[in-house]
């Protein structure tokens, strides 16, 4: 990676790719070993997120319930409210 600019200009891209395949191959071994760990972490994160988001949705609906029910009761009794001013 510390090669001068002329190295990349004058050298064929195939030769450069061959030199970097050693790095790619060594990194892919480490990545392959990390895949099961990453899948487990993502699975646990997904389970936690789904449970939390479901609970937040229920709490949101529960918090909105009294104003909505009050609004609908007011609409149903609108005639009486107009009669009594």
HELIX and SHEET records of a PDB file:
HELIX    1   1 UNK A    5  UNK A   10  1                                   6    
HELIX    2   2 UNK A   13  UNK A   76  1                                  64    
HELIX    3   3 UNK A   78  UNK A   84  1                                   7    
END                                                                             
